[in-house]
Amino acid sequence: GTRRSPRAARMATATHAWLSGALAGAASVAAPCNAGRCTARPRATASGRVWLASNARLPGLRRGCRYRHVTGVTCRRRFRQTHTCPFVVRADSSPSPPSSPASHPLDSSSSSPPVESDCGAVPGTLPESELAQVEDGQWQRRYSVVGMCFTAFVLCNIDRVNLAIAILPMSEEFGWADSTKGVINSSFFWGYLMTQVLGGLLADRYGAKKVLSFGVAWWSVATALTPIAAQMGLAPLLFCRAAMGVGEGVAMPSMNALLCRWVPPSERSRALSLVYSGMFVGSVVGLVVSPMMITEMGWPSVFWGFGSLGLIWCAAAQSLLSSSPVEDETIAESERSMLLREIPVKGPTKSIPWKLLLSKREVWAIIVCHFCHNWGTFILLTWMPTFYSQELGFDLHGSAFASTLPWIAMAMSANFAGWLADTQLMQNFGVSRTNTRKLMQSVGFMGPAICLTLLPTIEHPAQAIGLLMISQGLDAFSHSGLYSNHQDIGPQYAGVLLGLSNTAGVLAGVIGTAVTGLILEEGGWADVWGVAVALYVIGTGIWLTFSTGERVFPEETTPETSA
């Protein structure tokens, strides 16, 4: 750590002693931010004097409260627009803070402007007994919600990637060319494209639990019907895959709408990274298990087996999921109180201001960058086994195994990036949310761009696999950048915003997977990677120029139903 001067050490010791005494009889209240030398005050001003040394660690103080400064407030340390501070307490009867020329205690006469939380609400602290009940190792209801979303994403990608393996024996049986395989792979996105905005709209308005459960049930039935459709002909198969896309299209918007009502901002990057890593886990499971099932039971077994798992998930969701803490009947009151204090969106959104949403450059930055990102991601998702088979000479099992390694790297890297963004950059180092999102997404764009540029020069299979693992591992930083940004700029519209941006991402999947088949008939894999690299570079420039981590749509523009 950094060396503190003796004067600073004496101040920290005196402050620690004063706060320890204050905590003994203090009643917890909404507290001001006082990180370092910041002079910001809470919206609801309390009488008495408040003091807290930066990064203090005391019993009863909960770290992770983030505030956004309004115009006219500055921090004299490295914090600027957004920084992290602990909750602090105030007692009218507590002794005054230590006097020092360096101190700046806050009192009721201060004229400093108010501070808003980064989610638009003014968080408060829980009483010590209640806080201990929430924090001391007990399993929280929101963890179950995050776990169910993670499991849904595992199933989502298992059902999506099983065709990437099964299409190898299917193409031999039905005599499909590369261009036909490209159309079959892209047909999933026809339906996926249709329900992005609709899924977000329905989830924000009627409840994310209903929409997500419907989506899982729908795509599971469509997956189970895929072998029958393939035997009937190409057109029925394309229709069945498109129908499967309709169900999976609501998954991401409804998940976003669900988590923005369940996960406090201080846990956002980690929760979203964990949930999105379910996609990578699903890819790994599908790519590992599918070849074994095909070898033992034939290619139809992968669709029948994995399709049935979704129905089990739907049954479990009836007792483990609720659209919000307000509606949940089993959540502990201590956790419910904490979530309602920290999260601004508590119920369904009554109306969507479309004109306002589409007038903001920050929204368009997310939309365009989502397209640029998903072009490369979906190419690797659908064409990686074919690349290993054609370019590196792997058989069915070898292609499947090699294809799992980049997704394993993504699963680990995504959760590391979430931890890095939440607990290190923003909380411990005071990096603003805007700069954190820009840094994370720049790594997510330029890392894969560099790796795919080098890929055509690699001749050894092990080196190619290693480079793709690095590429996808760095790509996973996007989940703490682009994919977390919808809830940053407008948590009350999180489902609709993700629906809008993911529509652009799906267009990239539809166009990219089909165009890749055409490119491979006329050119080679170097041309395929070159297009992806160009889009990564364009996306980086747009993201650095126009994105923000601050809230763009104020809470008062959103009518909410009463709890």
Stockholm file with secondary structure:
# STOCKHOLM 1.0

chainA/1-563         GTRRSPRAARMATATHAWLSGALAGAASVAAPCNAGRCTARPRATASGRVWLASNARLPGLRRGCRYRHVTGVTCRRRFRQTHTCPFVVRADSSPSPPSSPASHPLDSSSSSPPVESDCGAVPGTLPESELAQVEDGQWQRRYSVVGMCFTAFVLCNIDRVNLAIAILPMSEEFGWADSTKGVINSSFFWGYLMTQVLGGLLADRYGAKKVLSFGVAWWSVATALTPIAAQMGLAPLLFCRAAMGVGEGVAMPSMNALLCRWVPPSERSRALSLVYSGMFVGSVVGLVVSPMMITEMGWPSVFWGFGSLGLIWCAAAQSLLSSSPVEDETIAESERSMLLREIPVKGPTKSIPWKLLLSKREVWAIIVCHFCHNWGTFILLTWMPTFYSQELGFDLHGSAFASTLPWIAMAMSANFAGWLADTQLMQNFGVSRTNTRKLMQSVGFMGPAICLTLLPTIEHPAQAIGLLMISQGLDAFSHSGLYSNHQDIGPQYAGVLLGLSNTAGVLAGVIGTAVTGLILEEGGWADVWGVAVALYVIGTGIWLTFSTGERVFPEETTPETSA
#=GR chainA/1-563 SS CCCCCHHHHHHHHHHHHHHHHHHHHCBCCCCCCCSTTCCCEESSCCSSCBCCCTTCCCTTCCCCEEEEECTTCCCSSSCCSEEEECCCCBCTTSCCCCCCTTCCCBCTTCCCCEEEETTSSCCCCCCHHHHHHHHSSCCCHHHHHHHHHHHHHHHHHHHHHHHHHHHHHHHHHHTCCHHHHHHHHHHHHHHHHHTHHHHHHHHHHHCHHHHHHHHHHHHHHHHHTHHHHHHHCHHHHHHHHHHHHHHHHTHHHHHHHHHTTTSCGGGHHHHHHHHHHHHHHHHHHHHHHHHHHHHHHCTHHHHHHHHHHHHHHHHHHHHHCCSSTTTCSSSCHHHHHHHHHHCSCCSCBCCCCHHHHHTCHHHHHHHHHHHHHHHHHHHHHHHHHHHHHHHSCCCHHHHHHHHHHHHHHHHHHHHHHHHIIIIIIITTSCCCHHHHHHHHHHHHHHHHHHHHHHGGGCCSHHHHHHHHHHHHHHHGGGGGTHHHHHHHHCGGGHHHHHHHHHHHHHHHHHHHHHHHHHHHHHSCHHHHHHHHHHHHHHHHHHHHHHCCSSCCSCGGGSCBCCC
#=GC SS_cons         CCCCCHHHHHHHHHHHHHHHHHHHHCBCCCCCCCSTTCCCEESSCCSSCBCCCTTCCCTTCCCCEEEEECTTCCCSSSCCSEEEECCCCBCTTSCCCCCCTTCCCBCTTCCCCEEEETTSSCCCCCCHHHHHHHHSSCCCHHHHHHHHHHHHHHHHHHHHHHHHHHHHHHHHHHTCCHHHHHHHHHHHHHHHHHTHHHHHHHHHHHCHHHHHHHHHHHHHHHHHTHHHHHHHCHHHHHHHHHHHHHHHHTHHHHHHHHHTTTSCGGGHHHHHHHHHHHHHHHHHHHHHHHHHHHHHHCTHHHHHHHHHHHHHHHHHHHHHCCSSTTTCSSSCHHHHHHHHHHCSCCSCBCCCCHHHHHTCHHHHHHHHHHHHHHHHHHHHHHHHHHHHHHHSCCCHHHHHHHHHHHHHHHHHHHHHHHHIIIIIIITTSCCCHHHHHHHHHHHHHHHHHHHHHHGGGCCSHHHHHHHHHHHHHHHGGGGGTHHHHHHHHCGGGHHHHHHHHHHHHHHHHHHHHHHHHHHHHHSCHHHHHHHHHHHHHHHHHHHHHHCCSSCCSCGGGSCBCCC
//
